[in-house]
Amino acid sequence: MTETSLHPVDLALRAVTTTFEPSRADFELSRVKLMDAVSSASSPSSVRIRIAWATAVALLVVLAVSLIQTASTSPAEALITELAEVAEVTDPLVIPDDLFAYTQTEATVLMEVDPESLEGVEIPHDSLAYGLPQTRETWMGDEGTARLSTTYFRPVFFSSADEAAYYAAGLDQRDRIGETVTETQPDASGVLDEMDWPTDPVELETRIRSLVGDTDLEVLETSLKLLRETLIPPRLRTAVLLVIAGLDLELVDESPDGAGTFSVSFESPEPKRWTFTLDATGYLRFEELILVDGDPDRGVPPGTAEYTADYTAPRLVDSADLP
């Protein structure tokens, strides 16, 4: 049996234990010692005592290995692995031809505008940065066709000078502040159709690292991008969750309903902290990417979110209109 064909639990156990392959000499030495112990027994009762003693030792060894494995599994890894097990037995989302899968995202994106795009308006920093709140609603049909509706709200500024420059340059019109933009996409399957993603977690992680890079930051970014997809199949969602479980995450909070919030910090190329929440069935419900040190050149204070979003789990509706 190859390593990639093993069950994810087996792979996890292999990852936290050391594999020991005894040599032929080790086998022979053990056999000789066993035969000597049996032959030196003076009565059947002594043989039973020796067997009982050997059994007890074996049980202690098993218990010790179990404790080592438990201790080496972080709370975050344990909880995400449980969520992966739930996702694995979850029925795939099937959209009848007369219904739509509806999702909603409330997000704020950190925007940047270079001086050349400001129509001569002076700014106090190298570029103009601000947060752009938006609500995006998606209605997905059974053939992948989607209706997208995005509403843009008043920006969040880091200084009154930035706000004045924004409106003086007419960026509110470019950003369509206060408007709702609706579009229809004939195929909104997104990243799922970019390639044939493997559903084995080891193969999936290898594929991700070969595509985007070998850092955990890039692996997490691609994994969360996959989890955002409305129609991600249960087996692929399970594999993605197991890939995430293998990263060095911190369990921030565990809700009574089984949901969990996790966090991880990265130092390169700049200090960032990524926090995300998975519900009890493994759906991505929240994520936030924080610039720990901010960006002084853009006037962005420490602790500013580069991206923050709340997601709803998909639900079936009978109309592609506002619910």
C-alpha positions in Angstrom: 0.0 0.0 0.0 1.4 3.4 -1.0 1.4 6.3 1.4 -1.0 8.3 -0.7 -3.5 5.5 -0.6 -3.7 5.5 3.2 -6.6 6.9 5.1 -6.0 10.5 6.3 -6.0 9.2 9.9 -3.2 6.8 9.1 -1.3 9.6 7.4 -1.7 11.7 10.5 -0.5 8.9 12.8 2.6 8.4 10.6 3.4 12.1 10.8 3.6 12.1 14.6 5.4 8.8 15.2 8.8 7.4 14.2 8.7 4.3 12.0 11.0 1.6 13.2 11.9 -1.3 10.8 13.7 -4.1 12.8 16.4 -6.0 11.0 16.5 -9.8 10.5 19.0 -10.0 13.3 16.6 -8.2 15.6 13.9 -10.7 14.7 16.2 -13.6 15.4 17.4 -12.2 18.7 13.8 -11.7 19.8 12.9 -15.2 18.8 15.7 -16.8 20.7 14.9 -14.8 23.9 11.3 -15.8 23.7 12.1 -19.5 23.3 14.5 -19.3 26.2 11.9 -17.7 28.4 9.3 -20.3 27.5 11.7 -23.3 28.0 12.9 -22.0 31.4 9.5 -22.0 32.8 9.1 -24.6 35.6 5.3 -25.0 35.2 2.3 -24.0 33.1 1.4 -21.4 35.7 4.8 -19.7 35.3 4.3 -19.6 31.5 0.9 -17.9 32.1 2.6 -15.4 34.4 5.2 -14.6 31.8 2.6 -14.2 29.1 0.5 -11.9 31.3 3.6 -9.8 32.1 4.5 -9.6 28.4 0.9 -8.6 27.6 1.0 -5.9 30.3 4.3 -4.5 28.9 2.8 -4.5 25.4 -0.3 -2.6 26.6 1.9 0.0 28.3 3.9 0.5 25.1 0.7 1.0 23.2 -0.6 3.4 25.8 2.7 5.4 25.8 2.6 5.7 22.0 -1.0 6.8 22.2 -0.1 9.5 24.7 2.8 10.7 22.6 0.6 11.0 19.5 -2.1 12.8 21.5 0.4 15.3 22.9 1.9 16.0 19.5 -1.5 16.8 18.0 -2.4 20.5 18.6 -5.9 21.5 19.6 -6.3 23.3 16.2 -5.2 20.2 14.2 -7.5 17.9 16.2 -10.6 20.1 15.7 -10.0 20.7 12.0 -9.5 17.0 11.5 -12.9 16.4 13.2 -14.5 19.0 10.9 -12.9 17.2 7.9 -14.5 13.9 9.1 -17.9 15.7 9.2 -17.4 17.2 5.7 -16.5 13.8 4.3 -19.9 12.3 5.1 -21.8 15.5 4.1 -24.0 15.1 1.0 -22.9 17.2 -1.9 -24.9 20.4 -2.6 -27.3 19.5 -5.5 -29.1 22.4 -7.1 -32.4 21.5 -8.7 -33.1 23.1 -12.1 -35.8 25.4 -10.5 -33.7 26.5 -7.5 -30.5 28.5 -6.8 -27.8 28.2 -4.2 -27.6 31.6 -2.5 -24.6 32.9 -0.6 -23.7 36.3 0.8 -20.4 37.9 1.6 -19.8 41.0 3.7 -16.3 42.2 3.2 -13.9 45.1 3.5 -11.0 45.3 1.1 -7.9 47.5 1.6 -7.6 49.5 -1.6 -4.5 51.4 -2.9 -4.4 54.2 -5.5 -1.1 55.5 -6.9 -0.5 59.3 -7.3 -0.8 59.1 -11.1 -4.5 58.2 -10.7 -5.4 61.1 -8.4 -5.8 63.8 -11.1 -3.1 66.0 -9.6 -4.5 65.8 -6.1 -1.8 65.9 -3.5 -1.6 63.2 -0.8 0.6 63.0 2.3 1.8 59.5 1.5 3.3 57.5 -1.3 -0.1 56.3 -2.3 -3.7 56.6 -1.1 -5.0 53.7 1.0 -8.5 53.1 2.3 -11.0 50.4 3.2 -13.8 49.7 0.8 -16.8 47.9 2.4 -19.0 45.8 0.2 -21.8 43.2 0.2 -21.8 40.6 -2.5 -24.7 38.2 -3.1 -24.5 35.2 -5.4 -27.2 33.1 -6.9 -25.7 29.9 -8.4 -27.8 27.8 -10.9 -27.6 24.1 -11.5 -25.3 24.5 -14.6 -22.9 26.9 -12.9 -24.5 30.1 -14.2 -24.5 32.8 -11.5 -26.0 36.1 -10.8 -23.7 38.4 -8.8 -24.9 41.5 -7.0 -22.4 43.8 -5.3 -23.1 46.9 -3.3 -20.3 49.3 -2.4 -20.5 51.4 0.7 -18.8 54.5 2.1 -15.0 54.0 2.4 -13.1 53.9 5.7 -10.2 56.3 5.8 -7.1 56.6 8.0 -7.0 60.4 8.0 -9.1 63.4 7.1 -6.5 64.3 4.5 -6.9 60.9 2.8 -10.7 61.4 2.8 -10.4 64.8 1.2 -8.0 63.6 -1.5 -10.3 60.7 -2.3 -13.4 62.8 -3.0 -11.4 65.6 -4.7 -10.1 63.0 -7.2 -13.6 61.7 -7.8 -12.7 58.2 -6.7 -16.2 57.8 -5.2 -17.6 57.7 -8.7 -15.0 55.2 -9.9 -15.7 53.0 -6.9 -19.5 53.4 -7.5 -20.1 54.2 -3.9 -23.8 53.7 -2.9 -24.5 51.7 -6.1 -25.4 48.0 -6.6 -23.7 46.4 -9.6 -25.3 43.3 -11.0 -23.8 40.9 -13.5 -24.4 37.4 -14.8 -21.6 34.9 -15.4 -22.2 31.9 -17.6 -19.7 29.8 -15.6 -18.9 30.9 -12.1 -17.1 27.7 -11.0 -14.0 29.8 -10.4 -10.9 28.1 -9.1 -12.5 24.7 -9.1 -12.3 24.4 -12.9 -8.8 25.8 -13.2 -7.5 22.3 -12.8 -8.3 18.8 -11.6 -7.7 19.1 -7.9 -6.8 15.8 -6.2 -8.9 14.7 -3.3 -6.1 12.9 -1.5 -4.7 15.4 1.1 -1.1 14.6 0.6 -1.4 14.9 -3.2 -3.4 18.1 -2.8 -0.8 19.8 -0.7 1.9 18.7 -3.1 -0.1 20.1 -6.0 -0.8 23.4 -4.2 2.9 23.9 -3.2 4.0 23.2 -6.8 1.6 25.8 -8.1 1.8 28.7 -5.7 5.0 28.2 -3.7 6.3 26.3 -0.7 5.4 28.6 2.1 2.5 27.9 4.5 1.1 31.4 3.8 0.7 30.5 0.1 -0.8 27.1 1.0 -3.3 28.6 3.4 -4.3 31.3 0.9 -5.0 28.8 -1.8 -6.8 26.5 0.6 -9.1 29.2 1.8 -9.7 30.2 -1.8 -11.0 26.7 -2.5 -13.2 26.7 0.6 -14.9 29.9 -0.6 -16.3 28.1 -3.6 -20.0 27.4 -3.2 -20.0 24.1 -5.1 -16.8 22.5 -3.7 -17.4 18.7 -3.5 -17.4 17.1 0.0 -14.3 15.0 -0.8 -12.3 18.0 -2.0 -13.4 20.1 1.0 -12.3 17.2 3.2 -8.9 17.2 1.6 -8.5 20.9 1.9 -9.4 20.9 5.6 -6.8 18.2 6.2 -4.2 20.2 4.4 -5.0 23.2 6.6 -5.0 21.0 9.7 -1.3 20.2 8.9 -0.3 23.9 9.2 1.0 25.4 12.4 -2.3 26.9 13.6 -3.5 28.3 16.9 -7.0 27.4 18.1 -8.4 30.8 19.1 -11.9 29.7 20.1 -14.2 26.7 19.9 -17.9 27.3 20.0 -20.4 25.0 21.7 -21.9 24.1 18.3 -18.6 22.7 17.1 -17.3 25.7 15.1 -13.7 26.8 15.5 -11.7 30.0 15.0 -8.0 29.6 14.1 -5.1 31.9 13.6 -1.6 31.8 12.3 1.2 34.4 12.0 3.7 34.9 9.2 6.8 37.1 9.2 7.7 37.1 5.5 7.5 39.1 3.3 5.9 41.2 6.0 4.4 40.4 9.4 0.8 39.3 8.9 -1.8 37.4 11.0 -4.5 35.3 9.3 -7.6 34.4 11.4 -10.5 32.4 10.0 -13.6 30.5 11.3 -14.9 27.2 10.2 -18.5 26.2 11.1 -19.4 22.7 12.5 -19.7 21.3 8.9 -16.4 22.7 7.7 -17.7 25.7 5.8 -15.6 28.9 5.8 -17.6 31.5 7.6 -15.1 34.3 8.4 -11.6 35.3 7.6 -9.3 38.3 8.3 -5.8 39.1 7.2 -4.1 41.6 9.4 -1.1 43.8 8.6 0.6 43.6 12.0 2.9 46.6 11.5 0.6 48.4 9.1 2.2 50.3 6.2 3.7 53.7 7.2 4.4 54.6 3.6 0.7 54.5 2.8 -0.4 55.9 6.1 -1.9 52.5 7.2 -1.8 52.0 11.0 -0.6 48.8 12.7 -3.3 46.1 13.0 -5.2 47.2 9.9 -7.1 44.4 8.0 -5.9 43.9 4.5 -9.1 41.8 4.0 -11.9 40.9 6.2 -15.1 38.9 5.3 -18.1 37.2 6.7 -19.6 34.4 4.6 -22.9 32.6 4.8 -23.2 28.9 4.1 -25.0 28.2 0.8 -28.8 27.6 1.0 -31.3 26.9 -1.7 -33.8 29.6 -2.7 -36.5 29.6 -5.4 -35.6 33.0 -6.9 -32.5 34.9 -8.0 -33.8 38.1 -6.4 -33.0 39.7 -3.1 -34.2 37.4 -0.3 
